[in-house]
Amino acid sequence: MRNIIEYFDNICKNAGKANRKLVMSDKSLGYGNRFHKMVSKKKNRFESVGLYDSFTKKYVLFEMVNLVGQKDKIPQEFRDMEMLIKNAFNN
């Protein structure tokens, strides 16, 4: 579980870098950050994590329950989050 959270933190860092690049470019929205981190916790446990794109109104959400029995495997939702960030510069 720790490596999944670290991987998600890395995605969030990349989203922050993308937000800064978009502010400096002509693709800026002018309304703040384009990508927003979504986290749902219960006590000390993560229930779900996700990324929201405020320009396209799309989001990718990963429920930690889906992780059971899949040790050392990166979920498809995390790859979708990375593609969401990459597509911000292609459009």
C-alpha angles and dihedrals in degrees: 000000000000093000090051091053090047090050090050091049088053090052089050091051089052089049089052090051089049090051090054092047092049091051090054094046132067090257092077117131094209091222101089132270121002097206123053129189116232120201131170118193135180111198103312097337128093113230099179140354130194151153127238125203107207094193099056093026090232128135139183118211128189121196113210090218087073089063095070112119096007104102117181093003122126109224121239090238090067090054088050090053090053090050090050089058094044092049090057089074096041095058 
